[in-house]
Protein backbone atom coordinates (compact mmCIF):
# COMPACT_ATOMS: atom_id res chain seq x y z
CA UNK A 1 0.00 0.00 0.00
CA UNK A 2 2.85 2.38 0.78
CA UNK A 3 4.45 2.00 -2.66
CA UNK A 4 1.10 2.60 -4.35
CA UNK A 5 0.62 5.75 -2.28
CA UNK A 6 4.16 6.91 -3.13
CA UNK A 7 3.68 6.51 -6.89
CA UNK A 8 0.20 8.04 -6.76
CA UNK A 9 1.55 11.15 -5.05
CA UNK A 10 4.83 11.58 -6.95
CA UNK A 11 3.86 10.63 -10.52
CA UNK A 12 1.51 13.15 -12.17
CA UNK A 13 0.54 10.68 -14.93
CA UNK A 14 -0.67 8.19 -12.32
CA UNK A 15 -1.63 10.29 -9.34
CA UNK A 16 -3.82 13.27 -8.68
CA UNK A 17 -3.42 16.50 -10.62
CA UNK A 18 -5.76 18.80 -8.66
CA UNK A 19 -6.11 19.68 -4.97
CA UNK A 20 -9.52 17.98 -4.90
CA UNK A 21 -7.94 14.77 -6.16
CA UNK A 22 -5.26 15.06 -3.45
CA UNK A 23 -7.96 15.30 -0.80
CA UNK A 24 -9.77 12.28 -2.24
CA UNK A 25 -6.56 10.24 -2.27
CA UNK A 26 -5.76 11.09 1.35
CA UNK A 27 -9.35 10.27 2.33
CA UNK A 28 -9.22 6.84 0.68
CA UNK A 29 -5.88 5.83 2.19
CA UNK A 30 -6.70 7.43 5.54
CA UNK A 31 -10.00 5.56 5.81
CA UNK A 32 -8.16 2.26 5.46
CA UNK A 33 -5.82 3.19 8.31
CA UNK A 34 -8.73 4.30 10.50
CA UNK A 35 -10.65 1.08 9.83
CA UNK A 36 -7.60 -1.01 10.79
CA UNK A 37 -7.11 0.97 14.02
CA UNK A 38 -10.81 0.70 14.92
CA UNK A 39 -10.81 -3.06 14.31
CA UNK A 40 -7.60 -3.44 16.33
CA UNK A 41 -9.11 -1.79 19.41
CA UNK A 42 -12.46 -3.55 18.92
CA UNK A 43 -10.83 -7.00 18.83
CA UNK A 44 -8.40 -6.07 21.62
CA UNK A 45 -11.40 -5.19 23.81
CA UNK A 46 -12.87 -8.61 23.08
CA UNK A 47 -9.61 -10.38 23.95
CA UNK A 48 -8.60 -11.27 20.39
CA UNK A 49 -5.02 -10.51 19.29
CA UNK A 50 -5.18 -9.32 15.68
CA UNK A 51 -1.41 -9.68 15.28
CA UNK A 52 -1.54 -13.41 15.94
CA UNK A 53 -4.58 -13.78 13.73
CA UNK A 54 -2.70 -12.24 10.79
CA UNK A 55 0.46 -14.31 11.40
CA UNK A 56 -1.18 -17.72 11.37
CA UNK A 57 -1.14 -19.59 8.08
CA UNK A 58 -4.17 -21.86 7.70
CA UNK A 59 -3.50 -25.52 6.85
CA UNK A 60 -4.13 -26.60 3.28
Backbone as a chain_set.jsonl record, in Angstrom:
{"seq": "XXXXXXXXXXXXXXXXXXXXXXXXXXXXXXXXXXXXXXXXXXXXXXXXXXXXXXXXXXXX", "coords": {"N": [[0.815, -1.175, 0.0], [1.98, 1.207, 0.701], [3.852, 1.73, -1.346], [2.175, 2.078, -3.515], [0.818, 4.367, -2.717], [2.995, 6.139, -2.683], [3.773, 6.252, -5.448], [1.386, 7.218, -6.499], [1.285, 9.772, -5.452], [3.663, 11.004, -6.285], [3.92, 10.744, -9.069], [2.712, 12.439, -11.707], [1.293, 11.473, -13.951], [0.06, 9.219, -13.046], [-0.987, 9.755, -10.528], [-2.898, 12.138, -8.558], [-3.96, 15.296, -9.973], [-5.072, 17.64, -9.215], [-5.998, 19.768, -6.432], [-8.382, 18.832, -5.254], [-8.374, 16.149, -6.005], [-6.141, 15.324, -4.592], [-7.104, 15.517, -1.97], [-9.122, 13.579, -2.053], [-7.572, 11.274, -2.473], [-6.048, 11.157, -0.086], [-8.153, 10.819, 1.692], [-9.15, 8.281, 0.952], [-6.925, 6.527, 1.446], [-6.487, 7.18, 4.119], [-8.889, 6.374, 5.326], [-8.676, 3.61, 5.232], [-6.586, 3.167, 7.054], [-7.779, 4.149, 9.399], [-9.917, 2.339, 9.679], [-8.504, -0.053, 10.142], [-7.271, 0.583, 12.62], [-9.538, 0.975, 14.244], [-10.681, -1.605, 14.149], [-8.609, -3.013, 15.37], [-8.621, -2.049, 18.053], [-11.245, -2.769, 18.717], [-11.22, -5.616, 18.539], [-9.195, -6.07, 20.383], [-10.408, -5.258, 22.728], [-12.219, -7.302, 22.974], [-10.615, -9.384, 23.585], [-9.151, -10.61, 21.578], [-6.245, -11.162, 19.745], [-5.157, -9.4, 17.147], [-2.737, -9.364, 15.772], [-1.65, -11.956, 16.057], [-3.63, -13.326, 14.731], [-3.264, -12.51, 12.11], [-0.769, -13.551, 11.568], [-0.915, -16.302, 11.53], [-0.875, -19.103, 9.43], [-3.24, -20.738, 7.566], [-3.949, -24.284, 7.507], [-3.509, -26.351, 4.593]], "CA": [[0.0, 0.0, 0.0], [2.847, 2.384, 0.78], [4.452, 1.999, -2.657], [1.097, 2.603, -4.35], [0.621, 5.749, -2.281], [4.159, 6.913, -3.126], [3.678, 6.511, -6.888], [0.2, 8.035, -6.765], [1.549, 11.153, -5.055], [4.834, 11.585, -6.946], [3.864, 10.626, -10.523], [1.51, 13.146, -12.169], [0.535, 10.685, -14.926], [-0.675, 8.187, -12.321], [-1.63, 10.294, -9.342], [-3.821, 13.266, -8.677], [-3.419, 16.498, -10.618], [-5.755, 18.802, -8.659], [-6.112, 19.685, -4.969], [-9.52, 17.98, -4.897], [-7.94, 14.771, -6.161], [-5.257, 15.059, -3.45], [-7.957, 15.302, -0.802], [-9.769, 12.285, -2.237], [-6.557, 10.243, -2.27], [-5.758, 11.089, 1.35], [-9.349, 10.269, 2.331], [-9.22, 6.844, 0.679], [-5.881, 5.827, 2.189], [-6.704, 7.426, 5.542], [-10.003, 5.558, 5.812], [-8.156, 2.263, 5.461], [-5.823, 3.19, 8.305], [-8.735, 4.299, 10.497], [-10.654, 1.08, 9.831], [-7.603, -1.008, 10.791], [-7.108, 0.968, 14.024], [-10.807, 0.703, 14.924], [-10.806, -3.06, 14.306], [-7.596, -3.444, 16.332], [-9.107, -1.788, 19.406], [-12.458, -3.554, 18.924], [-10.83, -6.996, 18.833], [-8.405, -6.065, 21.618], [-11.399, -5.195, 23.811], [-12.871, -8.607, 23.081], [-9.612, -10.382, 23.951], [-8.597, -11.267, 20.388], [-5.017, -10.509, 19.295], [-5.183, -9.325, 15.677], [-1.411, -9.681, 15.276], [-1.544, -13.407, 15.935], [-4.582, -13.777, 13.726], [-2.699, -12.236, 10.794], [0.464, -14.308, 11.405], [-1.18, -17.721, 11.374], [-1.139, -19.587, 8.075], [-4.172, -21.858, 7.7], [-3.497, -25.521, 6.85], [-4.127, -26.596, 3.279]], "C": [[0.871, 1.254, 0.0], [3.442, 2.727, -0.585], [3.404, 2.562, -3.618], [0.842, 4.066, -4.008], [1.759, 6.631, -2.774], [4.053, 7.255, -4.609], [2.476, 7.385, -7.23], [0.45, 9.505, -6.446], [2.656, 11.782, -5.887], [4.787, 11.535, -8.472], [2.587, 11.286, -11.039], [0.668, 12.332, -13.156], [-0.33, 9.628, -14.242], [-1.538, 8.795, -11.234], [-2.525, 11.487, -9.617], [-3.16, 14.483, -9.308], [-4.093, 17.772, -10.123], [-5.799, 18.679, -7.138], [-7.286, 18.812, -4.514], [-9.153, 16.502, -4.997], [-6.982, 14.381, -5.036], [-6.069, 14.738, -2.203], [-8.645, 13.945, -0.886], [-8.794, 11.139, -1.981], [-6.234, 10.067, -0.792], [-6.949, 10.491, 2.101], [-9.428, 8.76, 2.153], [-8.18, 6.081, 1.491], [-6.064, 6.003, 3.698], [-7.838, 6.594, 6.112], [-9.562, 4.12, 6.062], [-7.388, 2.165, 6.762], [-6.776, 3.295, 9.497], [-9.535, 3.03, 10.741], [-9.783, 0.039, 10.528], [-7.458, -0.692, 12.278], [-8.384, 0.672, 14.816], [-10.991, -0.788, 15.153], [-9.818, -3.587, 15.338], [-8.108, -3.247, 17.761], [-10.392, -2.548, 19.72], [-12.109, -4.983, 19.311], [-10.011, -7.089, 20.111], [-9.334, -6.018, 22.825], [-12.113, -6.505, 24.027], [-11.885, -9.725, 23.393], [-9.012, -11.132, 22.779], [-7.379, -10.482, 19.924], [-4.973, -10.544, 17.777], [-3.827, -9.676, 15.082], [-1.206, -11.176, 15.094], [-2.481, -13.951, 14.869], [-4.018, -13.582, 12.325], [-1.43, -13.041, 10.527], [0.21, -15.78, 11.112], [-1.504, -18.065, 9.924], [-2.079, -20.791, 8.198], [-3.639, -23.114, 6.977], [-4.206, -25.723, 5.508], [-4.638, -28.007, 3.176]], "O": [[0.527, 2.251, -0.636], [3.524, 3.903, -0.94], [3.713, 3.425, -4.44], [0.673, 4.901, -4.896], [1.523, 7.749, -3.233], [4.222, 8.413, -4.992], [2.542, 8.201, -8.15], [-0.11, 10.386, -7.099], [2.6, 12.978, -6.173], [5.564, 12.24, -9.116], [1.495, 10.756, -10.835], [-0.553, 12.489, -13.191], [-1.338, 9.193, -14.799], [-2.687, 8.395, -11.044], [-2.857, 11.794, -10.763], [-1.95, 14.676, -9.191], [-3.736, 18.868, -10.555], [-5.648, 17.577, -6.611], [-7.188, 18.127, -3.496], [-9.574, 15.697, -4.166], [-7.002, 13.24, -4.573], [-5.755, 13.799, -1.471], [-8.738, 13.237, 0.117], [-9.15, 10.147, -1.344], [-6.155, 8.94, -0.305], [-6.759, 9.731, 3.05], [-9.74, 8.038, 3.1], [-8.511, 5.098, 2.154], [-5.821, 5.072, 4.465], [-7.764, 6.15, 7.258], [-10.029, 3.483, 7.007], [-7.525, 1.185, 7.493], [-6.593, 2.602, 10.498], [-9.805, 2.68, 11.89], [-10.261, -0.676, 11.409], [-7.514, -1.598, 13.109], [-8.312, 0.171, 15.938], [-11.411, -1.199, 16.234], [-10.142, -4.5, 16.098], [-8.039, -4.162, 18.582], [-10.612, -2.935, 20.868], [-12.633, -5.508, 20.293], [-10.113, -8.072, 20.844], [-9.071, -6.669, 23.836], [-12.566, -6.795, 25.134], [-12.274, -10.891, 23.459], [-8.419, -12.194, 22.97], [-7.462, -9.27, 19.73], [-4.772, -11.605, 17.185], [-3.77, -10.235, 13.986], [-0.648, -11.61, 14.086], [-2.158, -14.922, 14.185], [-4.266, -14.402, 11.441], [-1.046, -13.203, 9.369], [1.051, -16.436, 10.498], [-2.31, -17.394, 9.28], [-1.741, -21.766, 8.869], [-2.959, -23.004, 5.957], [-5.353, -25.314, 5.325], [-5.187, -28.391, 2.144]]}, "num_chains": 1, "name": "protein.A"}
